[in-house]
Amino acid sequence: MQSMKKRIFGIETEYGLLVKDNNGGDFRLNPMEIANKIKNHIFSKNLGVLDKHYRANDEPPGNGGFLLNGGRLYLDMGHLEYASPECSNLVDLITFDRAGDSLIQEAVEELGWDNNISIIKNNVDLETNATFGCHENYLVGRNFPFDERENLKLLSSFLTTRLIYCGAGRIGSCNPHPFQDWDGVSPQEVLDEQIDFQISQRADHIPNEFYRWVQYNRAIVNTRDEPLADPSKYRRIHLLVGDSTMSEFATAMKMGTTTLMLEIMQLGVAKREWILADSVKAMRSISRDQEFKWNVTLASGASSTALELQHDILETCKKHLAGTNQETDWILENWESVLNDLSKGPEAVLGRVDWASKYWMLNEFKNEENLDWHDPWLKSLDLEYHNLNKESGLFWGLEASGDGYRKTTDPAVDHAKRNPPRGTRAQGRGELIKKLIAQHSHIPYLIDWIGFRLSETGEPFLMLDPFISYKEDIIERLKQFETSYSPQTDRENSDVPFRGTKKNKSYE
């Protein structure tokens, strides 16, 4: 079985929104209204085009749209959500992920709301324990062994143990059994242990190892088969178990190591002995381990640690993938470096690993002020670590001091807010959006990840291969459209309303 030589990544981010106490001021908007106005402000700057059609019952026209950079901005269950365009390398991926952060924070400041609200790039509301996601997307070949239970368990074991370097960290915990009342036990009867700090924000919210749907009954491995590409050639691995990460290094390692794990699975060299006895319990145990020992039990009954298991996976990846390309070698080198440093304690990975950086910051402050871990002051600083505002967000201090590792540059991030990445179909989609903004905003259009249609009666233009830009083909299609389109004829020949199809959420 051959590994894919090229890669396609994508990240979706759901943002938290904190409305500050304005001491009786006149700022009266609720979070839903704020999110909607931020979204509309971004599109009003001609940075994208809003949908003119229903994508689903909960996504009416105007709920979101595609951006000049090929990505997508929309509202999802009250949250602002940004889906990056399809990216072919880690540098692009992190750059376009940050571009989404920057677009939203820029809108907040332009609206004059930076003293009224904060946009929080995390995954849990510390007051209500509601969770919101960061979804990862990886393109694999259709022959990827995804339907074999042992392979799913292998992937699950990897995702469970990678928490040690890509968790975002949080104070406290929530009831880890959201569906226990289904077994006749009231949630109020379930006594949860007191947890000061854990390394993952999502661990408490993942009750299943495998499941198809993304809401309510979340799983470590999402089994939905929605390739958003030619289904005969490709499959999309859609993961919702990970935390949103502020550190560029953490994001690169989260996505990069997972890609290598998928590649050795596709090569058939991943080892069955890595399978855990219970990945869900192990994930919660790893996240909640106050001593950072991260002990796990393997399916064989043997004892190990998350660190040892990750080292073994790394060695297998080195054996079979080293020398493939420069990016792969960078992942392998830094994977080994972070695993070695994690054994020395949180301070050794300061600025690279989010949970460790946050733990060090909060612990220092807690000791200085003689606070308890659950003091409201400390919880507020937990949220501030994820604040997108560079004037107040705690993470940005690490970058400013040189402790935060960067793979991007500020000019590259600014460029990515208005331009798509090269080498994927996002490039063609960005060209389409640019032309629609400049010349054709008055015409009906329907745009999705896999193609588009112009006018009520136009033929669909399919973009089934994410590795092809389609730019020249789209330019030619637009030229033909300019010479032939007639609004009156379009209306006369249209038998059905111009509506979208079933919801297809992204490289989303």
N, C-alpha and C positions, 0 to 999 in steps of 0.2 A: 504494500500500500504506500503510495507516494504522498509526501507532505507538500502542502502548497508553498511555492517559492515566493509568492507575493502575499501581501497582507492588506486587509481592510479593517479598520477599527471605527467605532463610534461610541460616544458617551452622551447619555441623557442626564440632565440635572434638574431636580425639583428643588426650588429655593424656599427656605423659610422666610417669614416676614415678621419683623418685630416692630410694633407701633409703640413709640416711646411715650411716657407720661409727659404731657405738655402743660401740666399745671393749670388746667382750665383754659388753655388756649383755644383757638378757633379751628384746629385741625380735627375734623370730625369724620373723616373717611374710614370705612371699615376695610379689613385686609382684602376682601374680594374686589372692592372698588379701586383700591390702590393698585392691585395687580393688573386690573383691566386698564387703568389709565397709564401705567408704565408701558404695557404692551402697545397700546395705541400711540403713545408718544414715539416709540421707536419706529413704528411703521409710518408715522407722519413725517419723519425725517427722510423718507424715501430710501430706507435701508432694507426694504423688502415689500412684498405684496400680500395683503390679507386674503384669506380664502373667500371666494364668492359662493361657495357651495357647502352643504352639510357634509362633514366627514363621518359623523355619527349623530345619534340623538342628543348627546351631550356636547357636541362640537358644532354649533351652528355657524353660519357665515360670519366672518369677523372674529371668531374665537382665537384664531392664530393664523400664521402664514409662513411662507418660506422667505428666507433672507438672501441678500446679495451674496453672502459667503457660502450659500448652498445649504446652510443649516435651517433650523426651524424654531420659531418661538411661538408659544401658545399657552393657554390656560388649561390645567388638568386638575380637576377636582379642587379648584380654588387656588392652586399653586401656580406661580409662574414656572414654566418649564422650557428649557433650552436643549435642543438636540443638535449636537455638532454635525457638520457635514461628514460624509465618508472620507476618511483619511488613510493614506497608504503607508505612513510611517509615524513613529512616536513623536518626533518633534512637531509635525503638523498637528497631530492629535492634541497635544498639550497646548499648543498655540491657539487652536480653535476652541478648545475648552475654555481657556482663559478669555478669549475674545467674547464668549457669551457672558461671562462674569462682568467684563468691562462694559459691554453694551447696556446691561441692566443697571449697574452702578452709575454709569454716565447719565442715564435717563433720570435716575433719582435726583442727582445733583442738578440737572438742567430744569427739573420741575421744582427745584427749591425745597426739596423734602429731606435733605441729608440730616437736618436736626430733628426731624419728626419720625423717621422710620429707619430701620436697618434691614438690609438684605443679608440673610444668614445662609451660608453654604454648608449646611449640616444635614442631619437625618432624623432628628428627634426634637420634639417640643418637651423641654424638661418639666413643664408644669402639667401638661395633660398626658405626656408619654405617647402622643400621636407620632407616627413615623411617616417619612416621605423619602423617596428613593434616589439613588444614583444607579442607573442601568448601564451595563456594559454590553457592547455588541461586537462580535467577532465573526468574520466570514470564513467558513470552512467549505471544503468540497462536499458534494452530496454523498460521497462514499465514506464520510466521517462516521465512525462506529458509535452512533448516538443512541441506537435502539437497543443496545445490549446493556443489561442492568449492571453488570460488573464495571463497564466503562463509565456509566453514570456515577457509580460509587467512587471510582478512581478520581473523577473530576471533583466530586463532592469533597473527598478527602483533601485534595489540593486546596480548594477554595476555603475550607475550614481552617487549615493551618497557615494560609498566607496572611491571616489576620495580624500576625505578629509584626509584619512590616507595612501593612496597608490599612490598618484600623485607624479611625479618627479619634477614638477615645471619648469618654463621657463620664460625668459624675452620676452615681446612683444606678438604679435599675428600674425595671417595671415587671409586672406579672409576666413570667415567661410562658404561661399556659393560657393563651387567649381563648382557646376552645375547650377548656377543661369542663366548663359547665355543660357541654354536650354529653358528658359522661355522668351527668347528675350531680356534679360538684359545683357549688356556687363559687364564682371567682373570689368572693369575700372570704370564703373559707380557706383559700389557699394562702398560706403564710409564706411570704417571700423573705429570703435572707437579706440582711442589711449589707449592701455593697457600697463601698466608698467610691471606687473608681474602676472602670473596665475599659478595655482597649478597643472595643467595637461599639458602634452606635446601633447597628442593625441586628446584632446577635440575639437580643431578647425578642425580636419580632419575626423570627424565622422558625415556624413550628414544623416544617416538613423538609425532607431531603429532596424529594422530587414532586413537582406539581406543574400543571399546565398554565394556570391563570396567574396573574401578577398581583392581584389585590386580595386582601383578607387572609388567604391561606397561603402565604408566601413560602417559597422553597429555596433551598441552597442552589439547586439546579432547576431552572425553568425549562420545561420540555415542549413549549409551544413551537410548532414548526411554521414559521412565517418568514421565508427567506428574503422577501423584498428584493428579489433578483430571480434569474432563471431557475425555477425549482428543479430542473433536470440536472443542473450543474452545481448548485450551491445550497448551502444551509447557513442560517444565521444562528449562532449561539447567543442567546439573550439572557443575561445574568442580572439579577436584582439584589444579590446578597451583599454587595460591597458598600462601603461607606464613601461619601463624598470626601475628597481629599484636597486640602489646600496646598500642600507641598507638591511641587512639580516632580520631585524625585519619587514621592509616594505614588502619584498618578502613573508615572512611567513604569514603575515596578509592578503596580497592580495590573496594568494592561500588558506590559511586556512579558512578565513571567507567565501569565495566563496563556498568552499566545504560544509560548514555548511548550507549555504543558499540553495544549491542544495539538501541537505538532508532533510530540512524541506519542500521543495517543493515536494520531492518524498513522504514524509509522508502525504502530503495534509493539512498541518497546517499553511502554509504561508498565510498571510492576504491580501485580495483583497484591503483593504483600503490603502495599501502601494503604489498602482499604481499611478504614476505621470501623470499629464495632458499632458505633452510633455517632454519625456526623453531627446531628442536631445537638445532642448532649455535649459532644466534644467542643462544638463551637461556643456554646454557652459557658462551659467550664474554662476554656482558654481565655475567653473575654473577661471572665470574672476572677481569674487567678490573681490574688493580691501580691503574690511573691514572684510572679512572672516566670514560673517554672514550666507551665504549659504542658503538663503531663497528659498523655492520651493512651487509650487502649485500642489496639489493632483488632481487626476481625479474627485474627489467629489466636487472640487471647494474650499476646505479648504486650508488654508495656513499652512505650516510647515517649518522645516529646514532639511538639510541633516543630521545634528547631531541628531536631534530628531528622524528622521526616522531610522537611524542606531541604536539608543538606543532601539527602539521598536523591530527591527528585532533581536537584540542581546537578549532581554528578552524572545522572543519566542524560540530562539535557546537554551537558558539556561533551559527553562521549559521542552523541549522535548529531549534535547541531553546531558545535564549535567550528568556526571558519566559514559558516554559511554566508554571512555578510557582516558588514560593520555593525549594524544595529543589533544583530543577534549577539555578537561578541560583547557589545556594550552591556546588554542585559545580563549576560552570564557573569561578567566581571563585577558589576554592581550588585547583583543578587548575592554573590559570594561575599562581597564586602559587607553588606548590610547584615547578613546572617552571622558573620564573624563578630561584628560589632554589637549586635543585639545581646550576645552572651555576656557582654561587659556591663550591661545596664542601660537604662533609658538615656542618660546623658551622653552616651557614646554615639547615639544616632540623632542628636539634637539637630533640628533643621531639615532632616531627611524624612523622618517618620513622624506623622502627625500626632498619634497618641502619646508617643514618648516626649515630644516637644511640649504638648499641652500638659502632660503629667508633671514635667519638670517645672514649668512656669507656675502652675497652680500650687504645687507642693511648696515651692519657695515662698510664694505669697501667703499660703496658709500658715507656714511656720513663722514668718515675719509678723503676721497679724494675730497669731494664736487663735486661728479659726478652726471650726469643725469642717469636715469635708462637705457636709450638707448645708452649710451656711449659705443663705441667699446671695450674699456678696460673691462667694466663690462660684455659685451656679451662674451668676450673671457674667463672670469672666469666662466661664466655659463657653457660653454663647459668643462672647466677643472674640474668641479665637477665630471664629468662622465669619466674622463681619467683613463684607466685601469693601467697606470703606477703608481706604489705606491710611486715613488719618486716625482711625480709632481701632481697627481690627488688630488683635494681638499678634496674629501670624505675621503680619507685614513687618513688624519689628525685627523678626528673624532675618527676613530678606534684606532689610535696610542695614543690618549689622554685619551682613556677609555670611550669616550662619545658615541661610536658606539656599539650598541648591537650585540653580535655574538651568533649564534647557532651552528656554525661550528668551526673547528680548522684548522690551516695550515697543519698539518700532514694528516688530513682526506681529505682535498682538494687535496693534492699531490697524495694520494692513489687513489682518484677518477679519476684522469687523465688517469690511466692505468688499472683500475679494475672496473667492473660493480657493481651496487647495488644488494643486495640479495633480494630474495622474489618476483621477477618479471621475465618475459621472457628475460629482458636485460641480466640476468646472463648467460643464454644459448647462447644468441647472442654474448656476450663477449668471451665465450669459443670457439665459432666458429671462431671468428676473430683471436684469439690467435693461433689456429691451422693452419689457412690459412697463417698467417704470418710466422709461424715456418716451415711448411712442404708443403703447397699446393698452394703457390702463383702463380705457373705456370699453374694451371688448370682454366678453365672457371668457374665462379660462378655468381650467381645472388642473392643478398640479399635485403630484404625489411623488414619493420616492422613486417609483419605477417608471415614471413617464409623465406626460401632460397631454392636454387637449386644448386647442384654441377654438373658440366660437361654439355655438350650439350644435353645429353639424360637422365640425372638423374631425378628421381621422385621428385617433390616438397616436402619439409618438412614444414608443416604448423604449426604455433604457434599462434593459434586463441584465446588462453586464456592468457591475460596479467598477471594473478596471478600465473601462473605456470612457473618455471624456464626453463624447458626442458633440463637442463644441461646434465643429465645422458643419455637421449635419443639422444642428439646431439653427445655426446662422442661415443655412440654405432654406430650411423649412420656414423661417421667419420672412425671408425675402419673397418666397412664393406666396405666403399668406398676405403680405402687404399688397401684392398686385391683384389678388383675387377676392379679398374679403369685402363683403357688403353687409352692413348691419340689417338692412331691410330684407335682403334675400335670406339671410341667416334666420331671421325670425319667421319668415314665411315657410321655410323648409323644415323647421324644427317641430317635431311631433310631441316631444316630451320636455319637461322642464330640465334645465341644466343642473344636474345634481351629481354629487360624488357617489362613490361606492362605499362599501363597508369600511369602517375605520381601519386604517393601516398605520400604526404608530411606529414609526421611524426606523431609522437607524437610531431611533428613538428607543 
